[in-house]
Structures are given as C-alpha cells and as structure tokens.
Amino acid sequence: MDRCMSVLYKLLLIFLLVGLEFVIQPVWGQVPKREFRAVWVSTVANIDWPSKAGLSSEIQQEQVIRILDHHKRNGVNAIILQVRPTADAIYPSDLEPWSKFISGVQGKAPEPFYDPLRFWVEEAHRRGMELHAWFNPYRINLKPEDSLAVSHIALQHPEWCFTYGSKSYFSPANPQVWAFVTSVVVDVVRRYDIDAVHFDDYFYPYRIAGEPLPDTLDFQQFGGGYYPDSIESWRRHNVDTIIQVLHHAIASEKPWVKFGISPFGVWRNRSEDPLGSETKAGTTNYDALYADVILWQKEGWIDYLMPQLYWRDDHPAAGFSTLAYWWNDYGYSRSVYVGIAPYRIDRKSDHQLWRKEKYLRQQIDLVRTLEGLDGFGYFSSRHFFRKDLSRLDKKIRTKCCSRPALVPTMPWIDSQAPAAPFNLRVEGNRLLWEVEETDNEMDRSRFYVLYRYDKGENSSLKAPGNMDRVTGEQSVGFESGIEPGTYRVSALDRLNNESPLSQPLEVR
C-alpha cells in the first residue's frame, strides 16, 4: 500500500511540474504586444550624445541616426532625450542659452545652424519611436569653474539660486523659479512635437554628509504655515507644487503630451514607514530628496513613474527583485516602468550577477511577469555600443525583444482609437496606405503597425507574433522584395490607441 501511494505521489508531482511548465512558460520570457521600451540619451557631460562638444552639425546628425537605428533594431520604442542638462538648451530658446555640450561654449549655436531637438523628434517619429523630452529642473552647473553665458537667468536673478557642495542650483522653494521652470517646459511643449515631458531623480540635491541645505532664509521667506517647525514637510510641499503646476500647464497646452518621472529607486524604507519597501537605503525619495512620488502618482499629477532600479538582487541595502515587487503595487491606475542598468554589466565586476549580460535579461523577464509593471528603460544609450556588450545586443534582438512592441495606452487621457487605414497596396517593393484626415489632433494617426500572416491566414489578427514592424511613415519598403503572405495595417494615435485593421492585402 505504501509503495502504491509513493508511486501515486510521484505521478502527482510529475503532473504538477508539467502543469506548471505550461502555465509559466508562456509568461516567462514572452514578448508582450504592449511594453514601454525606452533608452535614456544623456547630453550632460556628453555622456551619450553628442560624443563630444563642438562637433560639426553633420557629425552630430550622423550620430543621431546611428543611435536611433541601433535602438530601433533592439526593439526600443521611446527615446528619453536630455534637452535641458544644466539650465541650458539643446534647441534655440529665448529663455535659456545653448548648451555648452553642443558647441563647447554655453550660448553658442551649432555650426552650421540646425535645431537638434527638432531633428531628434522628426527622426525618432519617422522610425515609429516616441520622443520624451528630459529636463533637469534645478541644476545650474556641474562644477564651480563652469562659466555661464551672459544671458543666463541665474546671473540675472542670483537670489533664485544657492550653492551646495560644488554645484549651483535654483531654489525649489522660490515661486519665481516654479514659474520660470514651467515657462521653459511649456515653451518646448508648444514648439515641438514631443510625446512626453520627463524628469529624473534630481529635485532637492542629494545630501552631502555634514553640509546642511542652505535654505534657512528661503524657509523664513516662503515657509508660511510650515515655519518654523516643519521644514521637511515644507520642502516636500515645494516639490509637490511644481509637479502640480507642470501637470496642469502641460495638459492645458497639449493634452496628449504625457508627464513622467524617473525617481530614485526607493520611496521609503519600511523602517521609516510601514508602507515602505524591505530595504535599507541610505537615501530615499521622500526623506532625502523630498520627492513624494507615490503621492503624485496617486493624485494623477503624473502619467508614469519609472523608478531607477540599478541594483542587483543580492544588494545588501536595495535588491532589484524586492523593489520591482514593491513598485508593482503602487501604480494607482497610472503606468509604472522600471529603469535598468546595462552600464553595470562588466566582466570584471566584483559582483557575480553583473559579470554576465544574462542577468539584465532576467530582470526584464521578471518585469514581464508583474502585472503592475508595463515596461522598462535602459540607462544609458552609449553602453549598447560597447564591444564587450555585443552579446547583450544580439540577445535583445533575437530573444528578449525579437518583436516590436507598442507603447502602453493611457486611457485616463484618451481611449478613442483612430480610424482604420485604407487602400493598402503594392507599388514596386513598397507597401503603401492612406488614412482619414482629421482636425482633431487627439484622433490623428501618428504611427502605423504592419501585420503579416502566412498566405490565406489572418485569424490571429492583432497577435504580437504577427507584428512585422512599427513606422511613422505611410509606407514601408522591402529591400529584397515583399515576402508573399497576407498584410494588414493599423494606425496608432498620439496615445497609442490602435485602430481596426485595414482590409487584407494578399501578396503572391
């Protein structure tokens, strides 16, 4: 009898394991249809682009094309481009000087003249990729010897500024700073066809041991009911306020432009707050940077969070998986993505997990299993051009992101899909189609999804496995001729709502 029961237990165990394999396998490692896949392109200190200051406009543009083409092949669908690195601009502005990281001298335009931001936007959109304009709200310089252009607003209003450590900042407490930063952001939203405004983790400066923040006078002047006993709550109020102001200003100018924040990876430790994560981080958003990012998400002042989880699983203070599971629960019906760190991958790393690119792909796989996380972003672009990471590139293209993905929708802004494209046809080695014209910018077709099915088979319709490519143009070319099969195309509007499919076209 015992022997029979032992056999039954073994059979049951085998059945359960096989069953689990069928349950788990389609999820773990699956390429989803909708997933935010971004890459940060830093201009500060020429980290990612341009490769150095003072390059000719032609070389700068060639580098843009190389970066975009590379990440398009990797399945990236959004570029997060730093447009205001140090209270300056990579675009012509009446409010701030040209960035020195473009020309080498702050206030000097590129030669021959062109508009880098416009070039980035147009080329990204041509490839069916979003362009998120990344602003640093308060940083003025990186080091004391950095000279400012004579027109710089910090020279006109030194009372708006303070020095902390070796860097200068605008005061997050000053209402005039709120108004100025808002005017800079709205100017870009108004003049450029960007898809989102993006802030990273720089609000109040990261703390320097033994050096208090120099905001005593600001607290006296602007503290209101917080003065004199609640300086930390007052600092959070200051950051809350500019986020609210920007939310309303962006939505009033162009309601389809999203507002996203990429904060430091830990909101609060559980030792500080019962809602916090099981971490022991020395720095947290809430307590050190005065950024209550969870409140912003909860109140709907922002459209997405992308916490920077640049740690390994066995990190003693902040583990990647621990934090991914924690952030998974704090979407509040808004989007949550995760920032991951290819820059950490190093065969000579002291930490075993960072020695192989496989670990980064495992992080992506984990993100895909969590229902509250909708994608990821890589920091940063230049690391995908390292020879020692060529294997990561290959695996991303062939395994991890072998199919294109659509940026997740944001139904709290708009959920109405555009009309289906029509007149899908063949001309030479190209497929072309048409779309309905509309005066409603929210309904305008912006990107297009080409689907391909084996001859005579299109029952799976919009399945991700049938997605051939995403483009910003109303045609696609095939260098080696159009492969036989059935083709259909759909349109995406500005919030990535997908239209019905066009009528099928059979290519023999």
C-alpha positions as CSV (number, residue, x, y, z in Angstrom):
1,M,0.0,0.0,0.0
2,D,2.8,2.4,1.0
3,R,4.6,1.6,-2.2
4,C,1.4,2.3,-4.3
5,M,1.0,5.7,-2.5
6,S,4.6,6.5,-3.2
7,V,4.1,5.9,-6.9
8,L,0.9,8.0,-6.9
9,Y,2.7,10.9,-5.1
10,K,5.5,10.8,-7.8
11,L,3.0,10.7,-10.6
12,L,1.1,13.6,-9.0
13,L,4.4,15.6,-8.6
14,I,5.3,15.0,-12.3
15,F,1.8,16.1,-13.3
16,L,2.1,19.3,-11.2
17,L,5.5,20.1,-12.6
18,V,4.4,19.6,-16.2
19,G,1.3,21.7,-15.5
20,L,3.4,24.5,-14.0
21,E,5.7,24.4,-17.0
22,F,2.7,25.0,-19.3
23,V,1.4,27.8,-17.0
24,I,4.8,29.5,-16.5
25,Q,6.4,29.1,-19.9
26,P,4.1,31.4,-21.9
27,V,4.7,34.2,-19.5
28,W,8.3,33.9,-18.5
29,G,10.3,35.2,-21.5
30,Q,7.3,36.0,-23.6
31,V,7.5,39.1,-25.8
32,P,4.3,41.1,-25.0
33,K,2.5,43.2,-27.5
34,R,2.4,46.3,-25.4
35,E,5.5,47.3,-23.5
36,F,7.4,50.5,-22.9
37,R,11.0,50.0,-24.1
38,A,13.0,53.2,-23.6
39,V,16.6,54.3,-23.6
40,W,18.0,57.4,-21.9
41,V,20.2,59.6,-24.1
42,S,22.2,61.9,-21.8
43,T,23.6,65.1,-23.2
44,V,25.1,66.3,-19.9
45,A,28.9,66.0,-20.0
46,N,28.4,64.4,-23.4
47,I,27.7,61.0,-21.8
48,D,25.7,59.7,-24.8
49,W,25.3,62.4,-27.4
50,P,27.0,64.2,-29.0
51,S,30.1,62.2,-28.3
52,K,31.9,65.4,-27.6
53,A,31.2,69.1,-27.7
54,G,31.9,71.2,-30.7
55,L,31.4,68.6,-33.4
56,S,30.0,69.8,-36.7
57,S,26.3,69.7,-37.3
58,E,26.7,66.9,-39.9
59,I,28.6,64.7,-37.5
60,Q,26.1,65.3,-34.7
61,Q,23.2,64.4,-37.1
62,E,25.1,61.2,-38.2
63,Q,25.4,60.2,-34.6
64,V,21.7,60.8,-34.0
65,I,20.9,58.5,-37.0
66,R,23.3,55.8,-35.7
67,I,21.8,55.9,-32.2
68,L,18.2,55.7,-33.4
69,D,18.8,52.9,-35.9
70,H,20.7,50.9,-33.4
71,H,18.0,51.1,-30.7
72,K,15.2,50.6,-33.3
73,R,16.8,47.3,-34.2
74,N,16.8,46.5,-30.4
75,G,13.1,47.0,-30.2
76,V,13.2,50.3,-28.4
77,N,10.0,52.4,-28.9
78,A,10.9,55.5,-26.9
79,I,13.9,57.8,-26.7
80,I,14.3,59.9,-23.5
81,L,16.5,62.7,-24.6
82,Q,18.0,65.2,-22.2
83,V,17.1,68.6,-23.6
84,R,17.9,70.8,-20.6
85,P,21.0,69.4,-18.8
86,T,22.2,72.4,-16.8
87,A,19.6,75.2,-17.2
88,D,20.5,75.5,-20.8
89,A,19.1,74.1,-24.0
90,I,19.9,71.8,-26.9
91,Y,17.5,73.8,-29.0
92,P,17.1,77.5,-29.9
93,S,15.5,79.3,-26.9
94,D,14.7,82.8,-25.9
95,L,14.7,81.7,-22.3
96,E,18.0,79.9,-21.9
97,P,21.3,79.7,-23.7
98,W,22.6,77.0,-26.0
99,S,24.1,74.1,-24.0
100,K,27.9,74.0,-24.0
101,F,27.6,70.3,-24.5
102,I,26.5,71.0,-28.1
103,S,29.0,73.6,-29.2
104,G,31.6,73.7,-26.5
105,V,30.7,77.1,-25.3
106,Q,27.4,77.9,-23.5
107,G,25.4,80.3,-25.6
108,K,26.9,79.3,-28.9
109,A,24.7,77.6,-31.5
110,P,25.8,74.6,-33.6
111,E,27.6,75.3,-36.9
112,P,26.2,75.3,-39.4
113,F,23.0,76.1,-37.7
114,Y,20.3,73.4,-37.2
115,D,17.8,72.6,-34.4
116,P,19.0,69.4,-32.7
117,L,15.7,68.8,-30.8
118,R,13.6,69.1,-33.9
119,F,16.0,66.8,-35.7
120,W,15.7,64.2,-33.0
121,V,11.9,64.4,-32.9
122,E,11.5,64.1,-36.6
123,E,13.9,61.2,-37.0
124,A,12.5,59.3,-34.0
125,H,8.9,59.7,-35.2
126,R,10.0,58.6,-38.7
127,R,11.0,55.3,-37.1
128,G,7.8,54.9,-35.1
129,M,9.6,55.8,-31.8
130,E,8.3,58.3,-29.2
131,L,10.5,61.2,-28.1
132,H,10.3,62.1,-24.4
133,A,12.0,65.5,-23.6
134,W,14.0,65.1,-20.4
135,F,14.5,68.2,-18.2
136,N,16.6,68.8,-15.1
137,P,14.6,71.4,-13.3
138,Y,17.1,72.9,-10.8
139,R,20.7,72.2,-11.7
140,I,22.7,75.2,-13.0
141,N,26.2,73.8,-13.3
142,L,28.3,70.7,-12.6
143,K,31.4,72.5,-11.2
144,P,32.3,76.0,-9.9
145,E,34.5,76.8,-12.9
146,D,31.7,76.3,-15.4
147,S,31.2,79.7,-16.9
148,L,27.6,80.9,-17.7
149,A,26.5,82.8,-20.8
150,V,25.9,86.5,-20.0
151,S,22.2,86.0,-20.8
152,H,21.8,83.2,-18.2
153,I,18.9,83.7,-15.9
154,A,21.0,82.7,-12.9
155,L,23.1,85.8,-13.5
156,Q,20.0,88.0,-13.8
157,H,18.5,86.5,-10.6
158,P,21.2,85.3,-8.2
159,E,18.6,85.5,-5.4
160,W,16.9,82.5,-7.0
161,C,20.0,80.3,-6.6
162,F,22.1,78.6,-4.0
163,T,25.4,76.6,-3.9
164,Y,25.5,73.2,-2.3
165,G,28.7,71.2,-2.4
166,S,30.4,72.2,-5.7
167,K,27.2,72.7,-7.7
168,S,24.8,75.6,-8.1
169,Y,21.0,75.1,-8.1
170,F,17.8,77.0,-8.5
171,S,15.9,77.1,-5.2
172,P,13.0,74.6,-5.2
173,A,11.3,76.9,-2.7
174,N,11.1,80.1,-4.8
175,P,7.7,80.7,-6.6
176,Q,9.5,82.6,-9.3
177,V,11.7,79.5,-10.0
178,W,8.5,77.5,-10.3
179,A,7.1,79.9,-12.9
180,F,10.4,80.1,-14.8
181,V,10.9,76.3,-15.0
182,T,7.3,75.9,-16.1
183,S,7.7,78.5,-18.8
184,V,10.8,76.6,-20.1
185,V,8.9,73.3,-20.2
186,V,5.8,74.8,-21.8
187,D,7.9,76.5,-24.4
188,V,9.2,73.1,-25.6
189,V,5.7,71.5,-25.4
190,R,4.3,74.4,-27.5
191,R,7.0,74.4,-30.2
192,Y,8.0,70.8,-30.6
193,D,6.0,67.6,-31.3
194,I,7.3,65.8,-28.3
195,D,5.4,62.9,-26.8
196,A,6.2,63.4,-23.1
197,V,7.9,65.7,-20.6
198,H,10.3,63.7,-18.4
199,F,12.1,64.5,-15.1
200,D,14.6,62.2,-13.4
201,D,15.6,61.9,-9.7
202,Y,17.0,65.4,-9.2
203,F,14.7,67.5,-7.0
204,Y,16.4,68.7,-3.8
205,P,20.1,67.9,-4.1
206,Y,21.4,64.6,-2.9
207,R,22.7,65.1,0.7
208,I,26.3,65.8,1.5
209,A,27.4,64.5,4.8
210,G,27.9,67.3,7.3
211,E,26.6,70.0,5.0
212,P,23.0,71.2,5.6
213,L,20.9,72.6,2.8
214,P,21.3,76.4,2.6
215,D,17.6,77.2,2.6
216,T,17.2,78.8,6.0
217,L,16.4,82.2,4.5
218,D,14.0,80.7,2.0
219,F,12.2,79.0,4.8
220,Q,11.8,82.3,6.6
221,Q,10.6,84.0,3.5
222,F,8.4,81.3,1.9
223,G,7.7,78.9,4.8
224,G,4.2,80.1,5.5
225,G,2.4,77.8,7.9
226,Y,5.3,75.4,7.8
227,Y,7.6,77.8,9.5
228,P,9.4,77.3,11.9
229,D,8.8,73.7,12.9
230,S,8.2,71.7,9.7
231,I,11.0,72.3,7.3
232,E,11.0,68.8,5.7
233,S,7.2,68.9,5.1
234,W,7.7,72.4,3.6
235,R,10.4,71.1,1.2
236,R,8.1,68.3,0.0
237,H,5.3,70.9,-0.4
238,N,7.6,72.9,-2.7
239,V,8.4,69.9,-4.9
240,D,4.7,68.8,-4.9
241,T,3.7,72.3,-6.0
242,I,5.9,72.5,-9.1
243,I,4.7,69.0,-10.1
244,Q,1.1,70.1,-9.9
245,V,1.8,73.3,-11.7
246,L,3.6,71.5,-14.5
247,H,0.9,68.8,-14.8
248,H,-1.8,71.5,-15.4
249,A,0.4,73.6,-17.7
250,I,1.3,70.6,-19.9
251,A,-2.2,69.3,-20.2
252,S,-3.5,72.8,-20.9
253,E,-1.1,73.3,-23.8
254,K,-1.3,69.8,-25.4
255,P,-3.4,67.3,-23.5
256,W,-1.8,64.4,-25.3
257,V,1.7,65.2,-24.0
258,K,2.5,62.8,-21.1
259,F,4.3,63.7,-17.9
260,G,6.7,61.1,-16.5
261,I,9.1,60.9,-13.5
262,S,12.0,58.6,-13.1
263,P,12.8,58.8,-9.4
264,F,15.4,57.2,-7.2
265,G,14.5,53.6,-6.8
266,V,13.5,53.7,-3.1
267,W,10.5,55.7,-1.9
268,R,10.9,54.9,1.8
269,N,12.3,52.1,3.8
270,R,9.9,50.0,5.9
271,S,11.8,51.0,9.0
272,E,10.7,54.6,8.3
273,D,7.2,53.8,7.0
274,P,5.0,50.7,7.2
275,L,4.2,51.2,3.5
276,G,7.8,51.3,2.6
277,S,9.9,48.6,0.9
278,E,12.0,46.0,2.7
279,T,15.2,47.9,2.0
280,K,17.9,49.7,4.0
281,A,18.7,52.5,1.6
282,G,20.7,55.4,2.9
283,T,18.9,57.8,0.5
284,T,15.2,57.8,-0.2
285,N,12.9,59.9,-2.3
286,Y,10.7,61.0,0.5
287,D,13.2,61.7,3.3
288,A,16.3,62.8,1.4
289,L,15.2,64.3,-1.9
290,Y,11.8,65.5,-0.7
291,A,10.0,63.9,-3.6
292,D,6.8,62.2,-2.6
293,V,6.5,60.4,-5.9
294,I,3.8,58.0,-4.7
295,L,1.6,60.9,-3.9
296,W,2.0,62.3,-7.4
297,Q,1.0,59.0,-8.9
298,K,-1.9,58.6,-6.5
299,E,-3.2,62.1,-7.2
300,G,-2.8,61.7,-11.0
301,W,-0.4,64.6,-11.3
302,I,1.9,62.4,-13.5
303,D,1.2,59.8,-16.1
304,Y,4.1,57.4,-15.4
305,L,6.7,56.5,-12.9
306,M,10.0,54.8,-13.9
307,P,12.0,54.2,-10.7
308,Q,15.7,53.6,-11.2
309,L,16.3,50.1,-10.0
310,Y,20.0,50.0,-10.8
311,W,20.9,47.3,-8.3
312,R,21.4,43.6,-8.3
313,D,19.2,41.1,-6.4
314,D,21.8,40.4,-3.7
315,H,22.5,44.1,-2.9
316,P,22.5,44.3,0.9
317,A,20.5,47.6,1.0
318,A,18.3,47.6,-2.0
319,G,17.6,44.4,-4.1
320,F,16.2,44.7,-7.6
321,S,13.5,42.0,-7.2
322,T,12.4,43.3,-3.8
323,L,11.9,46.7,-5.3
324,A,10.3,45.5,-8.5
325,Y,7.7,43.7,-6.5
326,W,7.2,46.7,-4.3
327,W,6.7,49.2,-7.1
328,N,4.4,46.7,-8.8
329,D,1.8,47.6,-6.1
330,Y,1.9,51.4,-6.5
331,G,0.6,52.2,-9.9
332,Y,-2.7,53.8,-8.8
333,S,-4.1,53.2,-12.3
334,R,-1.2,55.0,-13.9
335,S,1.8,53.5,-15.7
336,V,4.8,52.1,-13.9
337,Y,8.0,51.2,-15.8
338,V,11.4,50.2,-14.4
339,G,14.8,51.7,-15.1
340,I,17.5,49.1,-15.5
341,A,21.3,49.4,-15.8
342,P,23.3,48.0,-18.7
343,Y,26.1,50.3,-17.5
344,R,26.6,47.9,-14.6
345,I,27.4,44.9,-16.8
346,D,31.1,44.3,-16.5
347,R,33.0,41.0,-16.9
348,K,35.5,42.2,-14.2
349,S,32.8,43.3,-11.7
350,D,33.3,42.4,-8.1
351,H,29.7,41.1,-8.1
352,Q,29.0,37.9,-9.9
353,L,25.5,38.9,-11.1
354,W,26.9,41.9,-13.0
355,R,29.5,39.8,-14.9
356,K,27.1,38.5,-17.5
357,E,24.6,40.2,-19.7
358,K,22.1,37.3,-19.0
359,Y,21.3,38.9,-15.6
360,L,19.9,42.0,-17.3
361,R,17.6,39.8,-19.5
362,Q,16.5,38.0,-16.3
363,Q,15.5,41.4,-14.8
364,I,13.4,42.1,-17.9
365,D,11.8,38.7,-17.6
366,L,10.8,39.5,-14.0
367,V,9.3,42.8,-15.0
368,R,7.2,41.0,-17.6
369,T,5.7,38.7,-15.0
370,L,4.4,41.5,-12.8
371,E,1.0,42.9,-13.9
372,G,1.6,46.3,-12.4
373,L,4.8,47.0,-14.4
374,D,4.4,48.0,-18.1
375,G,7.9,48.1,-19.4
376,F,11.5,49.3,-18.8
377,G,14.1,51.8,-19.8
378,Y,17.9,51.3,-20.2
379,F,20.5,53.7,-18.8
380,S,22.0,54.6,-21.0
381,S,22.5,54.6,-24.8
382,R,26.2,54.5,-25.1
383,H,26.6,51.2,-23.4
384,F,24.9,49.5,-26.3
385,F,27.9,50.5,-28.4
386,R,30.4,48.8,-26.2
387,K,32.2,45.9,-27.8
388,D,32.0,43.8,-24.6
389,L,28.2,44.2,-24.6
390,S,27.7,43.0,-28.2
391,R,26.3,39.7,-26.8
392,L,23.7,41.7,-25.0
393,D,22.7,43.4,-28.2
394,K,22.4,40.1,-30.0
395,K,20.3,38.5,-27.3
396,I,18.0,41.5,-27.1
397,R,17.3,41.4,-30.8
398,T,16.9,37.6,-31.1
399,K,15.4,36.7,-27.8
400,C,14.3,39.4,-25.4
401,C,12.8,41.9,-27.9
402,S,12.6,39.9,-31.1
403,R,9.3,41.5,-32.0
404,P,8.3,45.2,-31.9
405,A,6.1,46.3,-29.0
406,L,3.6,49.1,-28.8
407,V,3.8,51.7,-26.1
408,P,1.1,51.1,-23.5
409,T,-2.0,53.3,-23.8
410,M,-3.0,55.9,-21.2
411,P,-6.8,55.7,-21.1
412,W,-7.1,58.4,-18.4
413,I,-6.0,60.9,-21.1
414,D,-7.8,59.4,-24.1
415,S,-9.0,56.0,-25.2
416,Q,-10.7,56.7,-28.6
417,A,-9.0,54.8,-31.4
418,P,-8.3,56.4,-34.8
419,A,-10.0,55.2,-38.0
420,A,-8.6,52.2,-39.8
421,P,-6.1,52.9,-42.7
422,F,-7.4,52.1,-46.2
423,N,-6.2,51.5,-49.7
424,L,-3.4,49.2,-48.7
425,R,-1.5,48.5,-51.9
426,V,1.8,47.5,-53.5
427,E,4.0,49.8,-55.5
428,G,7.3,48.2,-56.5
429,N,9.0,47.0,-53.4
430,R,6.8,49.1,-51.1
431,L,3.5,48.7,-49.3
432,L,1.5,52.0,-49.1
433,W,-1.7,53.0,-47.4
434,E,-3.9,56.0,-46.7
435,V,-5.6,57.4,-43.6
436,E,-8.5,59.7,-43.0
437,E,-7.7,63.3,-42.4
438,T,-9.0,64.9,-39.1
439,D,-8.8,68.3,-37.4
440,N,-8.9,66.6,-34.0
441,E,-5.3,66.2,-33.0
442,M,-6.1,63.5,-30.4
443,D,-7.5,61.3,-33.2
444,R,-4.8,61.9,-35.8
445,S,-3.0,58.8,-36.9
446,R,0.6,59.1,-35.8
447,F,2.3,55.7,-36.1
448,Y,1.4,52.5,-38.1
449,V,1.6,48.8,-37.3
450,L,2.2,46.4,-40.2
451,Y,1.0,42.8,-39.7
452,R,1.9,39.9,-41.8
453,Y,0.3,36.5,-41.9
454,D,1.1,33.3,-43.8
455,K,-0.8,33.1,-47.0
456,G,-4.5,33.0,-46.5
457,E,-4.2,33.0,-42.7
458,N,-5.1,36.0,-40.6
459,S,-7.3,34.5,-37.9
460,S,-5.0,35.7,-35.1
461,L,-5.4,39.3,-36.4
462,K,-3.5,41.6,-34.0
463,A,-1.4,39.0,-32.3
464,P,2.1,40.2,-31.3
465,G,3.6,37.4,-33.3
466,N,2.2,38.8,-36.5
467,M,3.6,42.3,-36.0
468,D,6.1,42.9,-38.7
469,R,7.1,46.5,-37.8
470,V,6.0,49.9,-36.5
471,T,6.7,53.0,-38.5
472,G,5.9,56.7,-38.6
473,E,5.5,56.8,-42.3
474,Q,2.6,55.8,-44.5
475,S,4.7,53.2,-46.4
476,V,7.3,50.5,-45.8
477,G,10.0,49.2,-48.1
478,F,11.4,45.8,-48.6
479,E,15.0,45.7,-49.9
480,S,14.7,42.1,-51.1
481,G,11.1,42.3,-52.3
482,I,7.9,41.8,-50.5
483,E,7.6,38.4,-48.9
484,P,4.5,36.5,-50.0
485,G,1.6,36.5,-47.5
486,T,-1.3,38.5,-46.2
487,Y,-0.7,42.0,-45.0
488,R,-2.9,44.4,-42.9
489,V,-2.1,47.7,-41.3
490,S,-3.5,49.6,-38.3
491,A,-3.0,53.1,-37.1
492,L,-1.9,54.4,-33.6
493,D,-2.9,57.8,-32.4
494,R,-0.9,60.0,-30.1
495,L,-1.8,58.0,-27.0
496,N,-1.1,54.7,-28.9
497,N,-4.7,53.7,-29.2
498,E,-4.9,51.2,-32.0
499,S,-7.4,51.4,-34.9
500,P,-9.2,48.5,-36.5
501,L,-7.2,46.7,-39.2
502,S,-7.2,47.7,-42.8
503,Q,-8.7,45.3,-45.4
504,P,-6.2,42.4,-46.1
505,L,-3.9,42.5,-49.0
506,E,-2.7,39.3,-50.5
507,V,0.9,39.3,-51.9
508,R,1.7,36.4,-54.1
